[in-house]
């Protein structure tokens, strides 16, 4: 399968940095992401066939989404080119600042070292 994906600006720069840090080509990163999504879909199908398993998955999923939301962790790149930070470096800096804040909050709550 060949899929053409066009990303530009800050999103492109961020994606290429992800590839560089992983030591992978953009194609390898996209393939890994596709395989991850397929595995998640199959996990969902597996756990959705039985009502008991489905309820457990929904409870765990809801708890995890709540924890991520409270921690301020986004599951996807939150910016478009129209609402992006001034630079990729500014986005990295903001992410590090959020990480320090979350770590301090977790330590204060007795959950870290």
CORDA-V264189 format. One record per residue. N is the residue number from 1. RES is the residue in three letters. NEAR is the number of other C-alpha atoms within 12 Angstrom. Layout:
N|RES|NEAR / N|RES|NEAR
This chain:
1|UNK|6 / 2|UNK|7 / 3|UNK|9 / 4|UNK|8 / 5|UNK|10 / 6|UNK|9 / 7|UNK|16 / 8|UNK|16 / 9|UNK|20 / 10|UNK|26 / 11|UNK|25 / 12|UNK|22 / 13|UNK|21 / 14|UNK|28 / 15|UNK|25 / 16|UNK|24 / 17|UNK|20 / 18|UNK|21 / 19|UNK|20 / 20|UNK|15 / 21|UNK|13 / 22|UNK|14 / 23|UNK|13 / 24|UNK|17 / 25|UNK|17 / 26|UNK|23 / 27|UNK|19 / 28|UNK|17 / 29|UNK|21 / 30|UNK|21 / 31|UNK|17 / 32|UNK|17 / 33|UNK|15 / 34|UNK|16 / 35|UNK|14 / 36|UNK|14 / 37|UNK|14 / 38|UNK|14 / 39|UNK|14 / 40|UNK|15 / 41|UNK|14 / 42|UNK|14 / 43|UNK|16 / 44|UNK|20 / 45|UNK|16 / 46|UNK|16 / 47|UNK|20 / 48|UNK|18 / 49|UNK|14 / 50|UNK|13 / 51|UNK|13 / 52|UNK|13 / 53|UNK|18 / 54|UNK|18 / 55|UNK|16 / 56|UNK|16 / 57|UNK|22 / 58|UNK|17 / 59|UNK|14 / 60|UNK|15 / 61|UNK|17 / 62|UNK|14 / 63|UNK|14 / 64|UNK|16 / 65|UNK|18 / 66|UNK|15 / 67|UNK|17 / 68|UNK|16 / 69|UNK|14 / 70|UNK|16 / 71|UNK|21 / 72|UNK|23 / 73|UNK|21 / 74|UNK|17 / 75|UNK|13 / 76|UNK|11 / 77|UNK|21 / 78|UNK|18 / 79|UNK|22 / 80|UNK|17 / 81|UNK|19 / 82|UNK|12 / 83|UNK|14 / 84|UNK|23 / 85|UNK|22 / 86|UNK|17 / 87|UNK|19 / 88|UNK|24 / 89|UNK|16 / 90|UNK|15 / 91|UNK|22 / 92|UNK|21 / 93|UNK|15 / 94|UNK|19 / 95|UNK|21 / 96|UNK|16 / 97|UNK|15 / 98|UNK|19 / 99|UNK|18 / 100|UNK|16 / 101|UNK|18 / 102|UNK|23 / 103|UNK|19 / 104|UNK|17 / 105|UNK|18 / 106|UNK|17 / 107|UNK|13 / 108|UNK|12 / 109|UNK|11 / 110|UNK|10 / 111|UNK|11 / 112|UNK|11 / 113|UNK|10
